[in-house]
Amino acid sequence: MSEQNTTLVHRAITEVWNKGNYDVLSELVAQDIVIHSSTPSEDIHGPEGIKQFYSVLRMAFPDLHFTVEDQIAHGDRVVTRWTARGTHAGEFQGIPPTGKQVTMSGIDIDRIVNGKVVECWPIADDLNVMQQLGVLSAPDQEQPR
């Protein structure tokens, strides 16, 4: 079962995140999937919520590509450590396009039930992305004026 679950999550990353193939969502995620945010009001609900979220992300980073670095499965959970790279070519969280290449790392914990992802808990290095875009300075650098 662990191998089937890691294959499922890897396919979701390849098809949905990297290729933008939303047609496979019905095969990969439950209708009531929840992607949990650190702020519950920002949780992503259902396949439509996923499509909306990734469409906005792809508009900001059209060449966005995720690489799976590690996957560990235990029971109904799959932990995936990933790296994403892309060019900031569209507005992102109110930040106009900078043309800068960014690299982000993160870890997702997915829960699988009956062969579909039902929950995901993502953790990503958003602060590092803001520093790469020049919006925030690194702690050892002077603040922008």
N, C-alpha and C positions, 0 to 999 in steps of 0.2 A: 504494500500500500504506500509506503514512503516514497518509493521510486515513481509510482503513478502520480503522487501529489507533487513531487518536484518537477516532473515532466509537465504537468498541468500549469504550474506557475511559470516555468520557463517559456512555455508556449504563449502564455498571456503577455509576457514581457516582449517576446519576439513579434507576435502578431499585432497586439494592441499598442504597446508603447513605441516600438520601433517602426512598425509599418503603418500604423494608424488604421488597421483593419478592424473596424468596429463590428463587422458582420459576424465575427466569431464570439462576441461577448456572450451570446445566449448559450453557447457551448461551454464557456469557461467560468461564468459567474452566475450566482443565484439572482433571481429577480429582486430579492430584498437585501442584496449585498450592502454592507456599510463599510466605507473606508473612513476610519476614525481619524479625526484631527485632534490636535492638542486643545482646540476650542470646539466643543460639541456643536455649536451653531454652524461650524464650517465643515461638518462631516459631509461626505459624498454618499448619496443614496441611489442605488439601482444602476442598471446599465446606462440609462439616459444621463444620470449625473456623471458617470465616468466619461461618457462621450463629450459632454460639455466641458468638463475639467481638462481633458487631454486635448480637445480642440483649441482651447484658449492657450494651453501650454505650447502646442505646436505652432500657433500663430506667432508666439514670442520667440520660439526656438525651432524653426522649420526643419533643421537638420539634426534634431535631438536624437541621440542614440544611447541606449542603455546597454551596459555590459554586465553580465552576471559574473561576479567574482567568486562567490561561495554560496552554496545552498546546503542547509541541514534540515532534515525532516525528522519529526518525532510525533507519533500518534497522528492527530488531525492537523498539525501545524507544520508550516514550512517557513524557515527563516532564510531570507535571501539578502546577501550583501551585494550591492551594486554600485557601479560608477556610471554617471551620465555625462555626456559631453554635447555641447551645442553652441550655436552662434546666436547671439542676442540680436535678432533682426526685426522684431516687432515689440510693441508695448508689453511690458511685464510688470504687473503690480504697480501701475502708474508710472513706470520708468520708461522713457522713450528709448527706442533702439540705440544701442551703442556700437554695434558691430563687433563686440568683443566675444571671444571664445571663452566659454565657462566650463568648468568641470565641477561636478557635485558628486558626493558620495552619500550613501544611505543604506538603511536596513529596513526591510519590510518583514512583518510576521503575518502570514496568511493562515486563516483557518478554513479547512476544506471539509465539506459535508456532501455526501452522495456525489462525489466527483466534480464539485463546483466550489469556487471560492465564495464564502459567505461573509467573511470579515477580513479586514486588513488593517494593521497598525503600522503606518509608515513613520520612519524617523529619517529626516534628511538634514544636511548641513546647509540650511538656508542662509545663515550668517555669512558663510564663506562665499556664497553666490553674490550676495550684496556687496561684499568686499571686492570681488572680481569685477563687478559691474561699476565699481568706483563710487557707489552710493554711500558706503561706510568705510572707514579706515580700519586697518588692523590695529589692535591695541597698542602696538609699539610705533605706530605712525601718527603724524600730526593730523588732526581732523580737517576735512575740506572746508574751505571758506566760502 
